[in-house]
Each structure stands twice: as structure tokens, then as C-alpha cells.
Amino acid sequence: MATSSARKGTPGGTVRYVDSSVEKLQVKVDNAVEGRHIVTCNGLRVPLHATGTAGQFVAGVRYRAWQPPEALHPTIGVDSPLTFDIIDSWTGRSLAGCV
């Protein structure tokens, strides 16, 4: 079976650049009430997705962890540290949080 030179990264081929400064954090929330409990990250609402289990939601947060000298998106600043809050939208109070 022939292998394409584009996959090998040989001269004239294509190489996929990976930006190691961008990371993803997965969030799982249990015992949440949809429409009542909100998760925020650095003050921005995190879109939660139901898992099919009652009260359980998941989300993914992609962020710039550090600033390399060269990157795919050099104008995006560093987002860390990340500050998470679980907010009760009925009372407007934070129930828990972490950094």
C-alpha cells in the first residue's frame, strides 16, 4: 500500500502544526437542575450538555495555558488561571468555586 508524502511531512508535503499552548479541560456536574445551576469560567457561562443521566451535565473548556514565542493564534492571550463558579440562578448566589 502506497503512503502519501503529505502524511509523512516530506518536502513538498503537508505538516500539521500543533499549538501545545492551547489545552482543554472537561467539566462534569452532578445533581444540577437544568435552568437553575450555571457554571461559569472566568466570568463566562459554560454551555452544559445533558448526558442522559438525571442531573448530570458535561462541558469542555478550551483555553490558552501559556504564551509561546510562535503560535497558531498569536493574538489570543493567556487565559490561566481559570476560575470556575457554580451559580444558583434562582438566588443569584455562588454555591461553589475553584481556581
C-alpha angles and dihedrals in degrees: 000000000000120000120218114240088222090069094050095053092235122158109296091019132104126264123193111227114217120206104213092187092073114080137177127223121195120216126200123186123193128194093018125149112225110241092016107062118058128186118209130189117201087343096308123113114250112220106236122206124205116243097203092257113107111261095003122120135169137198141172125227118198115196144164106255098184140356115252121196089248126026143159090251107028094172095060109097129219113280100191137141093055116209116201126194132182107212129195101219092196093062099022091231132128112244098188142342146179142192 
